Amino acid sequence: MTTEELERELMTLAGPRPDDERARLTIRATLVEHIGTRPQHRRRSRLALGAAAVAAAALAAAILGLVGSGGPSADAAILADVSRVLSPPPNLIVHVHETGQVDGAPVSAEWWQETNAPYAMRLIKSNGDYVGEGSADGTTTSRYDAATNTISQRSSSGSDTTLIDPIETVRAALQNGTAQVSGTVTIDGRSLYKIELPNGVVGYFDRTDYRPALLDNPQGDGSIVRTRVLTYEELPLTPQNEQLVSLTAQHPDARVETSPAPPDKRG
Amino acid sequence: MVEDDLLMEVRALLEAPALRAPTADPDAALVAAARDEPQAFLALYDRYFDRVLGYVRLRIRDDFICEDVASTVFTTALAQLGRFRGDGTFAGWLFQIARNAVRDVQRRPAATHLPRDAASFEPDVEERFLAFERAAHLHTQIRLLTPRQQHLLGLRYGAGLAFDEIGAIVGTTPGTARVRVHRILEDLRRRYSDDD
């Protein structure tokens, strides 16, 4: 036997099995359960991003039929509709814009993400006077520095560049979670479904189009930070819209600094 | 709140105080996020599940026990994340937990199950069984290595880490890690071939 043959046998020995996905999800569920019993230590100064993530939690629960109130069909239908809205098909760009207030300071986050692998995205975040902008497209992670009009990029290679579908990730992460439709409310004249999620987050979804509208994030000190979803829209994946996820397209005059790619996983 | 890997990366990118400063630990941002929001630990889990399971599989024969050990590794890491000071890399810390978990199992009397594939009654069951026997033989030879040698072999061929990553984990240069792994491989190859 040659060394190369032995290397191949070793990699086969440790390699993936058909049943790995089940194992992955089972252990994930265990972790989710553990996380659910841990106290939260969220910092007040951080804007909790992710209406899509929270809504996808509802989606995950809906898929699994885990309606906490015992599964009335009406609630299940609401969760299913939310799930449908938050399961965008390929060849789109999802655009989300959230705002809120933390300690009296306005905060916001806005991002565009393709629904095709590797789910390229660009994100702009502001917190008081601070504004940051970054992007990732599966091969390059970039950040824009407005002060110097510079885009700093870090290339990746091999498995480091394997990005994952966030919706799928959230589905898997919360496969054992529970979501419960706890009623309807009217906020700012808008009629919304109130959906309670296992981690204490409450999402409010429009009763007509099931899109996320508000998000209440419990903080470690008992307060609630409310995030308002100003925009949740799907855009066609046209060449013009593709530029929305590209930092260089948005800042064509910026200087680009590139860091070397880390070595391949098999070095 | 749960966030995906991509969002974490971008958020970490935005929150990094100095982008141009080299990142000593590629997982530092995710670890910081997980400390702040335990749900973020799931992104670390996603990143390392395959590698940890591969590492364990290289050192433990039984598929069921491998899953138990992988589960133990991640639940332990989640529970003890607050104790991780960031002196080394998260990967190094995680694989040390894996190393200890494997050691605990190897100290117990062996319980052998047929792997799921071998136990299935399919047309190629004989072929699968032969593969199972061969894998069992290789595992036996691996177990004859020292725990440190097994650890290095697991990092390279189980977790699929590059030599610079292995070096960072075991505290050597990438070149030294490469030489050590090569020696172990040669040792194993001789034993395996002689015993074949």
Contacts between the chains, C-beta under 8 A, distances in Angstrom:
chain1	res1	chain2	res2	distance
A	1	B	189	6.2
A	1	B	192	6.4
A	1	B	193	5.0
A	1	B	196	7.1
A	2	B	189	7.9
A	3	B	185	5.9
A	3	B	186	6.9
A	3	B	189	5.8
A	6	B	185	6.4
A	6	B	188	6.6
A	6	B	189	4.8
A	6	B	192	6.5
A	7	B	157	6.7
A	7	B	185	7.0
A	9	B	134	7.7
A	9	B	138	6.0
A	10	B	58	6.6
A	10	B	138	7.4
A	10	B	153	7.0
A	10	B	157	3.9
A	10	B	158	7.8
A	11	B	157	5.4
A	11	B	160	7.6
A	12	B	135	7.8
A	13	B	57	6.6
A	13	B	58	6.0
A	13	B	135	5.5
A	13	B	138	5.9
A	13	B	139	7.1
A	13	B	157	7.7
A	14	B	54	4.1
A	14	B	55	7.2
A	14	B	57	4.3
A	14	B	58	4.1
A	14	B	154	7.6
A	14	B	157	6.0
A	14	B	158	4.0
A	15	B	54	7.0
A	15	B	57	7.9
A	16	B	50	7.0
A	16	B	54	8.0
A	17	B	63	6.9
A	17	B	116	7.4
A	17	B	117	7.2
A	18	B	117	7.6
A	19	B	63	7.8
A	19	B	116	5.9
A	20	B	50	7.7
A	20	B	53	7.0
A	23	B	53	7.1
A	23	B	67	4.9
A	23	B	70	7.2
A	24	B	49	5.4
A	26	B	67	7.5
A	26	B	71	7.7
A	27	B	45	7.6
A	27	B	49	7.2
A	27	B	67	7.3
A	27	B	70	6.2
A	27	B	71	4.7
A	27	B	74	6.0
A	28	B	42	6.8
A	28	B	45	6.5
A	30	B	71	5.9
A	30	B	74	8.0
A	30	B	75	6.4
A	31	B	41	6.8
A	31	B	42	6.4
A	31	B	45	6.0
A	31	B	74	6.0
A	31	B	75	6.6
A	31	B	78	6.0
A	32	B	42	7.3
A	34	B	75	6.0
A	34	B	78	5.8
A	34	B	79	7.3
A	35	B	38	4.5
A	35	B	39	5.8
A	35	B	41	6.8
A	35	B	42	7.7
A	35	B	78	7.1
A	38	B	38	5.1
A	40	B	37	7.2
A	40	B	38	7.1
A	41	B	35	7.0
A	41	B	36	6.2
A	41	B	37	7.6
A	41	B	38	7.8
A	42	B	36	6.0
A	42	B	37	5.4
A	43	B	36	5.6
A	46	B	36	6.9
A	48	B	1	5.3
A	49	B	1	7.8
A	49	B	3	6.6
A	49	B	7	6.6
A	49	B	11	6.6
A	50	B	1	5.4
A	50	B	2	7.3
A	50	B	3	5.3
A	50	B	7	6.8
A	53	B	1	6.1
A	53	B	2	5.2
A	53	B	3	5.5
A	53	B	4	7.1
A	53	B	7	7.5
A	54	B	1	6.3
A	54	B	2	8.0
A	57	B	2	6.7
A	111	B	7	7.8
A	111	B	10	7.6
A	113	B	6	7.7
A	119	B	6	5.9
A	121	B	6	5.9
A	121	B	7	7.5
A	121	B	10	6.4
A	122	B	10	8.0
A	123	B	7	7.5
A	123	B	10	4.7
A	123	B	11	7.2
A	123	B	14	6.8
A	125	B	11	7.4
A	125	B	14	5.2
A	132	B	13	7.8
A	132	B	14	3.6
A	132	B	15	7.2
A	133	B	14	7.2
A	134	B	10	4.6
A	134	B	11	8.0
A	134	B	13	3.9
A	134	B	14	5.0
A	135	B	10	6.8
A	136	B	6	5.6
A	136	B	9	5.4
A	136	B	10	5.4
A	136	B	13	7.6
A	141	B	9	5.9
A	141	B	10	7.4
A	141	B	13	6.0
A	142	B	13	7.8
A	143	B	13	4.8
A	143	B	14	6.9
A	143	B	16	7.6
A	143	B	19	5.1
A	145	B	19	7.2
A	152	B	19	4.9
A	152	B	20	6.4
A	159	B	160	7.7
A	163	B	5	6.6
A	163	B	6	5.1
A	164	B	4	6.4
A	164	B	5	5.6
A	164	B	6	7.2
A	164	B	46	6.6
A	165	B	4	7.8
A	166	B	3	7.6
A	166	B	4	3.2
A	166	B	5	7.7
A	166	B	6	6.1
A	166	B	7	6.3
A	169	B	2	7.7
A	169	B	4	4.6
A	169	B	5	6.9
A	169	B	42	7.6
A	169	B	43	7.8
A	169	B	46	6.4
A	170	B	2	5.3
A	170	B	4	6.7
A	173	B	2	5.0
A	173	B	39	7.4
A	173	B	42	4.7
A	174	B	2	6.6
A	199	B	1	6.6
A	199	B	2	7.8
A	199	B	39	6.5
A	201	B	1	6.0
A	217	B	1	6.8
A	257	B	20	7.6
A	262	B	26	7.6
A	263	B	162	5.1
A	263	B	164	6.1
A	264	B	162	6.6
A	265	B	160	5.4
A	265	B	161	6.9
A	265	B	162	5.6
A	266	B	160	6.6
A	266	B	162	6.5
A	267	B	161	7.6
A	267	B	162	2.9
A	267	B	163	4.4
A	267	B	164	6.3
A	267	B	165	7.4
A	267	B	174	7.2
A	267	B	178	7.9
